[in-house]
């Protein structure tokens, strides 16, 4: 995630950044293989759980939110409003790993939202690209010249196994084996 670009200039400070680097959305019960449309529909069906995972102050506006530019229709996967930040938040959902071209698409969506949908008293729109995985170095390069307030987060459809978590924790802190209770 690009923490430095997460919040647009001019936004009143909030106690902490409301966006996470990773979201666990195990409540979706998706099959092993699925399409982005299936992912979006599952999130809509479980919107209450998704908002609880996102955190407070997110208000859902619409799915496939239409913006029209140059006589063509474009659709933002999910659109929210964040009450604390006082801005629109566009979500682009990706079932694979992050790709650099997602940044220019989100730049386009944010510009369209700010010109067509944002109210005068609201802050500039923020974009969140939610991918199944990401490489932080690729994200950094892709976003280094973007002026838009945008983040890239990843999601997990289930929490890792407790045994695997215990092993990783032991590796990180180099402590003796944790006894199972």
HUPENOR-V329303 format. One record per residue. N is the residue number from 1. RES is the residue in one letter. SS is DSSP state (2 for helix, 1 for strand, 0 for the rest). BURIAL is 1 if it has 24 or more other C-alpha atoms within 12 Angstrom, else 0. Layout:
BEGIN
N;RES;SS;BURIAL
N;RES;SS;BURIAL
END
This chain:
BEGIN
1;X;0;1
2;X;0;1
3;X;2;1
4;X;2;0
5;X;2;1
6;X;0;1
7;X;0;1
8;X;0;1
9;X;0;0
10;X;0;0
11;X;0;0
12;X;0;0
13;X;0;0
14;X;0;0
15;X;0;0
16;X;0;0
17;X;0;1
18;X;0;1
19;X;0;1
20;X;0;0
21;X;0;1
22;X;1;1
23;X;1;1
24;X;1;1
25;X;0;1
26;X;2;0
27;X;2;1
28;X;2;1
29;X;0;0
30;X;0;1
31;X;0;0
32;X;0;0
33;X;0;0
34;X;0;0
35;X;0;0
36;X;2;0
37;X;2;0
38;X;2;0
39;X;2;1
40;X;2;1
41;X;2;0
42;X;2;1
43;X;2;1
44;X;2;1
45;X;2;0
46;X;0;0
47;X;2;1
48;X;2;0
49;X;2;0
50;X;2;1
51;X;2;1
52;X;2;0
53;X;2;1
54;X;2;1
55;X;0;0
56;X;0;0
57;X;0;0
58;X;1;1
59;X;1;1
60;X;1;1
61;X;1;1
62;X;1;1
63;X;1;1
64;X;1;1
65;X;1;1
66;X;1;0
67;X;1;1
68;X;1;0
69;X;1;0
70;X;0;0
71;X;0;0
72;X;1;0
73;X;1;0
74;X;1;0
75;X;1;1
76;X;1;1
77;X;1;1
78;X;1;1
79;X;1;1
80;X;1;1
81;X;1;1
82;X;1;1
83;X;0;0
84;X;0;1
85;X;0;1
86;X;0;1
87;X;1;1
88;X;1;1
89;X;1;1
90;X;1;1
91;X;1;1
92;X;1;1
93;X;1;1
94;X;0;1
95;X;0;1
96;X;0;0
97;X;1;1
98;X;0;1
99;X;0;1
100;X;0;1
101;X;2;0
102;X;2;1
103;X;2;1
104;X;2;0
105;X;2;1
106;X;2;1
107;X;2;1
108;X;2;1
109;X;2;1
110;X;2;1
111;X;2;1
112;X;2;1
113;X;2;1
114;X;2;1
115;X;2;0
116;X;2;0
117;X;0;1
118;X;0;1
119;X;0;0
120;X;0;0
121;X;0;0
122;X;0;1
123;X;0;1
124;X;0;1
125;X;0;1
126;X;1;1
127;X;1;1
128;X;1;1
129;X;1;1
130;X;1;1
131;X;1;1
132;X;0;1
133;X;1;1
134;X;0;1
135;X;0;0
136;X;2;0
137;X;2;0
138;X;2;0
139;X;2;1
140;X;2;1
141;X;2;0
142;X;2;1
143;X;2;1
144;X;0;0
145;X;0;0
146;X;0;1
147;X;0;1
148;X;0;1
149;X;0;1
150;X;1;1
151;X;1;1
152;X;1;1
153;X;1;1
154;X;1;1
155;X;1;1
156;X;1;1
157;X;0;1
158;X;0;0
159;X;0;0
160;X;0;0
161;X;0;0
162;X;2;0
163;X;2;0
164;X;2;0
165;X;2;0
166;X;2;0
167;X;2;0
168;X;2;0
169;X;2;0
170;X;2;0
171;X;2;0
172;X;2;0
173;X;2;0
174;X;0;0
175;X;0;0
176;X;0;0
177;X;0;0
178;X;0;0
179;X;0;0
180;X;0;0
181;X;0;0
END
